[in-house]
Amino acid sequence: MGGPGVAAAPAFGGRLAIEAEGLEKTFTKKRSIREIVKRPFGPAEPIHALRGVDLSMREGEIFALLGPNGAGKTTLLKILSCLVLPDRGHARIAGIDTLEENRVKPLLGLVHSDERSFYWRLSARDNLRFFARLYDVPSRRIETRIEELLRRVDMLDAADRPFADYSSGMKQRIAIARALLHDPPILLMDEPTKSLDPASSLALRSFILDELSRRDGKTILLATHNLREAEALADQLAILVAGRVRQRGTVAEVRRHGIDRPRYRIELNASADPLVGPFRVESDQAADGRRIAVVLLDEGASWEAMVRALLDARLTVQSCDSMELDLEEAFSRIVAAERVGP
Amino acid sequence: MTRILIKLGAFIKRDFLSEVSYRLAFVMQVGGMLLSLLAFFFMTKMMDPNAEGLNGIPPFDWLLIGLAFQFYFSTALYSFSAKIRSEQVLGTLEAMLVSPTPTSIVIFSSAAWDFTWGAFRVVLYLLFATLVFGVKLQLNSPAVLILGVTLTLLSSAGLGILSASFILYFKRGDPINFLLSSATTFFGTVFFPVEQLPEWLRPVSNWLPITWSLRIVRGALLQGQTLTELRGELAALAILTVVLLPFGLIASRFAIRRAKREGSLIQY
């Protein structure tokens, strides 16, 4: 995917691109016939989709919203795209409350994960023509805009085939083209690589990063449960669990979540001497004439103190690397902590 | 206004392209219309041309208008709710509602093709009737006909939007359509004049827009009646329109708001 770009996103005059403040949303679970028969006047079970979500995104950022299924990611996207009203709190796009949908919608493009959201008997071009009208693209610009977008998403040659004939990857590219029709400064993407094969996912990720973010300067909110995707794309991320933001920050910050003391992987020459110093040994293994240990520093202890202790014990330190959790591990810890209790 | 018309055009084009992609079904629909007219042509030969309520109009001509406009009326009743439901199921409703096009325009325009096709069917019916079955049209006042059709369109759109509001909110079960389509068939003077009903039942037909629509269209198209002769019918239809259309719009506004709050706008 590639090709000529479109105009860069307009500035929001210093305002945050996306802002959520104390967002709460509760749905009621539909009662089965059995439940209605058993307790005709019983209350419907509430489902707390969002429980006071605070988030903010700056212009031009790629922000990943991570979370397990049912965490509230899609509900948050629907509130931001004016499809659902929050029970409490506020959502703002470029400083405008999402209740003012006439002002907010032109600023947004939504990329659905659902490939059904097109007319399958029409071609990609006819689908885009229809949506261009809904997105208020000026009549004289429609054909050139569609041509330009089809070229960018590498669908020009297949544009006149019925949508039903496309692969999942092609459908997703058309979904992106649709979201870009009116050149919105903000894109909301709901699991854009959900049904794609690894090669198509990779191509789409580089399109998001290189074309949409770096080249066009779009602000992108990406809801996903694909950690690798978040890690590859996001400047900032938030982990949403059971309707609450449990962690947010840069990928590195989130990785370090729950690690209050530094951890190091130390490679030493083979020896049987015990490891003693201002640290706790988590593992100590010898193989192929090398000894590899993982240690957790004591509270307040420094890296220098650790190395000095090892050298004083006449051990030969070949390397010493700071260890971070990978995002997957951090994510699992955060989700597990939520299950134990807040 | 221009923007709304442009969007309306986009909906019509979308559905036309979709419709003609099923070419055989399209051709068969037109063939089916001709066959049904043929059946009614012979059926009405059994009817008494002097029956009360026909007002001197030949039975086939009388029934022809009823059939053509009942289709139009039921299009208005069903198409809004059917389209909304189908867009919900297809997943395209969400894609439309995130666009800057207001929800009310999306709902209105979604049935635009059905109305266009409905009008085309009426014209086809009349064409078949005049060319094949020798029906003589006496249109002295096209303005009355246009006014009558416009009021028919608006009043039935009011009911249709009301019915779409039910679908938006309840997803299934549409009492409006069920009640009205049954009432229209029985009391709406589509198949037989109201004078054939027991006297105590006749007032029901006065509450249905289609009764007045058919009186206007039959009068204007088959009897050459003018504004002076049809002013009572036009006034009755106008009153029903003034009540039904705003009521439908208010209901849809309420339903959209509730559905957004409940989070059910795009569920099915």
Contacts between the chains, C-beta under 8 A, distances in Angstrom:
chain1	res1	chain2	res2	distance
A	25	B	263	7.2
A	27	B	262	7.2
A	27	B	263	5.2
A	28	B	262	7.8
A	49	B	263	7.8
A	75	B	263	7.3
A	78	B	263	7.3
A	81	B	98	4.8
A	82	B	97	7.9
A	82	B	98	7.2
A	83	B	94	6.5
A	83	B	97	6.0
A	83	B	98	6.5
A	83	B	260	6.9
A	83	B	265	6.0
A	83	B	266	6.4
A	84	B	260	5.9
A	84	B	261	7.9
A	84	B	263	4.7
A	84	B	265	7.2
A	85	B	257	7.8
A	85	B	260	4.7
A	85	B	261	4.9
A	87	B	261	7.9
A	102	B	100	6.9
A	102	B	102	7.2
A	105	B	98	6.7
A	105	B	99	6.6
A	105	B	100	4.2
A	106	B	100	4.9
A	108	B	98	6.8
A	110	B	95	7.8
A	110	B	98	4.6
A	112	B	91	7.5
A	112	B	94	6.8
A	112	B	95	6.5
A	114	B	91	4.8
A	114	B	94	7.7
A	116	B	90	5.9
A	116	B	91	3.6
A	116	B	92	7.5
A	117	B	90	7.6
A	117	B	91	4.4
A	117	B	92	5.5
A	117	B	94	6.4
A	117	B	95	4.2
A	118	B	92	6.9
A	118	B	95	7.5
A	119	B	14	6.5
A	119	B	18	6.1
A	119	B	90	7.6
A	119	B	92	6.7
A	121	B	17	7.7
A	121	B	18	5.3
A	121	B	21	4.4
A	121	B	22	7.9
A	122	B	14	6.9
A	122	B	17	5.6
A	122	B	18	6.3
A	122	B	21	7.6
A	126	B	14	7.4
A	126	B	17	5.8
A	129	B	10	7.4
A	129	B	13	7.9
A	130	B	10	5.3
A	130	B	11	7.8
A	130	B	13	7.3
A	130	B	14	4.6
A	131	B	95	7.1
A	131	B	96	7.9
A	131	B	99	6.8
A	133	B	6	6.0
A	133	B	7	5.5
A	133	B	9	7.6
A	133	B	10	3.5
A	134	B	7	6.5
A	134	B	10	7.0
A	134	B	96	6.0
A	134	B	99	3.9
A	134	B	100	7.5
A	134	B	101	4.5
A	134	B	106	7.8
A	135	B	99	5.1
A	135	B	100	6.4
A	135	B	101	7.9
A	136	B	3	7.0
A	136	B	100	5.6
A	136	B	101	7.7
A	139	B	6	7.0
A	162	B	21	7.8
A	178	B	95	7.3
A	182	B	100	7.5
